[in-house]
Amino acid sequence: MKCIFLLIAFAVFMQCESKTLSRCELVHQLRSHGFPEDKMRDWVCLVENESSRRTHLIGKVNKNGSRDYGLFQINDKYWCSNTSTAGKDCNVTCNDLLTDDITKAAKCAKKVFKRHGFNAWYGWKNKCQGALPDISSC
């Protein structure tokens, strides 16, 4: 009985700590973090196809054993540390990328983009090179 209570409490806690942004909430967040307007539809498409706008998402294990974290699905092989100490190229922990405050995730995503462009994300490569989402009402 105690285990069931703990599982329910954990599930409720996880729901409280995670957020799924609406498309316009995402656009407003991206604007507030300085993402360029001329690439906004690409960024929205990327996030929608990588994490479905969920800040807390941890992806399945990739073929190389790495995982992707957060809104932008940033990979732990090069970009974030899976320890309690910030590290790797973005100098963050992977848990830093799982919060509703997307400041660290946004900064890291910009760094990934600066080095590799949108091609760093399979969600963008596979789904965003045609029609991009409409954000005109945002």
BELLIN-V594005 format. One record per pair of residues at least 24 apart in sequence whose C-alpha atoms are under 10 Angstrom apart, sorted by the first residue. I is the first residue (numbers start at 1). J is the second residue. D is the distance in Angstrom with one decimal. If there is no record, write none. Layout:
# BELLIN-V594005
i=[I,I]
j=[J,J]
d=[D,D]
This chain:
# BELLIN-V594005
i=[14,15,17,17,17,17,17,18,18,18,18,18,18,18,18,19,19,19,19,19,19,19,19,19,19,20,20,20,20,20,20,20,20,20,21,21,21,21,21,21,21,22,22,22,22,23,23,23,23,23,23,23,23,23,24,24,24,24,25,25,26,26,26,26,27,27,28,29,29,29,29,30,30,30,32,33,33,33,33,33,33,34,34,34,35,35,35,40,40,40,41,41,41,41,41,41,41,42,42,42,42,42,42,42,43,43,43,43,43,43,43,44,44,44,44,44,44,44,45,45,45,45,45,45,45,45,45,46,46,46,46,46,46,46,46,46,46,46,46,46,46,47,47,47,47,47,47,48,48,48,48,48,48,49,49,49,49,49,49,49,49,49,50,50,50,50,50,50,51,54,54,54,55,55,55,55,55,55,55,56,56,56,56,56,57,57,57,58,58,58,58,67,68,68,69,69,69,69,69,69,70,70,70,70,70,70,70,70,70,71,71,71,71,71,71,71,71,72,72,72,72,72,72,72,72,72,73,73,73,73,73,73,74,74,74,74,74,74,75,75,75,78,79,79,79,79,80,80]
j=[56,56,55,56,98,99,100,54,55,56,57,70,98,99,100,53,54,55,56,57,71,98,99,100,101,51,52,53,54,55,56,57,71,100,48,52,53,54,55,71,100,48,52,53,54,47,48,52,53,133,134,135,137,138,135,136,137,138,53,138,53,54,71,138,135,138,138,101,102,103,106,102,103,106,103,102,103,104,106,107,110,106,107,110,106,107,110,132,133,135,128,131,132,133,134,135,136,118,124,128,129,131,132,133,72,109,118,124,128,132,133,72,124,128,132,133,134,135,123,124,127,128,129,131,132,133,134,71,72,73,118,121,122,123,124,125,126,127,128,132,133,71,72,73,121,123,124,72,123,124,127,128,133,73,121,122,123,124,125,126,127,128,74,121,122,123,124,127,123,98,99,100,97,98,99,100,101,102,105,95,97,98,99,100,97,98,99,94,95,97,98,94,94,97,94,95,96,97,98,105,94,95,96,97,98,99,100,102,105,97,98,99,100,102,105,106,109,97,98,102,105,106,108,109,121,123,97,98,105,109,121,123,105,108,109,112,120,121,112,120,121,112,108,109,111,112,105,108]
d=[8.8,9.5,9.2,7.8,9.0,7.4,7.5,7.3,6.2,5.2,8.4,10.0,7.9,7.1,6.7,8.2,5.8,5.6,6.9,9.5,9.7,9.6,8.4,6.3,10.0,9.2,7.6,5.4,4.3,6.4,8.3,9.6,9.1,9.0,9.8,8.5,5.4,6.5,7.8,9.4,9.2,9.9,9.5,7.2,9.4,9.7,8.4,9.6,7.7,9.2,9.3,7.6,9.8,8.0,7.2,9.4,7.8,5.0,9.5,8.2,7.3,9.9,9.7,9.3,7.6,6.8,7.6,9.3,7.9,9.2,9.2,8.9,9.6,7.7,9.5,8.6,7.0,9.9,6.9,8.1,9.9,9.0,9.5,9.6,8.5,9.8,8.2,9.7,9.6,8.5,9.1,9.6,5.9,6.0,7.3,6.9,9.7,8.2,7.6,6.8,8.6,9.7,6.6,8.1,9.0,9.8,8.5,8.5,9.3,9.6,9.8,9.9,9.6,9.5,8.4,7.2,9.3,8.5,8.2,6.8,7.8,6.0,9.5,9.2,6.3,6.2,9.5,9.5,7.5,9.5,8.1,7.4,8.7,5.9,4.8,8.6,9.7,8.1,6.9,9.5,10.0,6.2,5.6,8.0,9.6,8.1,8.3,8.9,8.4,9.2,9.8,9.9,9.3,9.8,9.4,8.8,5.1,6.9,9.9,9.0,7.2,8.4,9.5,7.8,7.9,5.2,7.8,9.8,9.0,8.9,9.7,8.9,7.7,5.5,6.1,5.8,8.6,7.7,9.2,8.9,7.8,4.5,6.3,7.7,9.3,7.0,9.8,9.3,9.6,9.6,8.1,9.4,8.6,9.7,6.4,7.9,9.2,6.2,6.6,9.0,8.2,8.4,8.7,5.2,4.8,7.7,9.3,8.8,7.3,7.5,7.4,8.9,9.1,7.9,7.4,8.8,9.5,8.5,9.8,9.5,7.1,7.9,9.0,6.6,8.7,9.8,8.6,9.5,9.0,8.9,8.3,9.5,7.9,7.9,7.1,8.4,9.5,8.7,9.8,9.8,9.6,9.8,7.6,9.3,9.2,8.1,9.9,8.8]
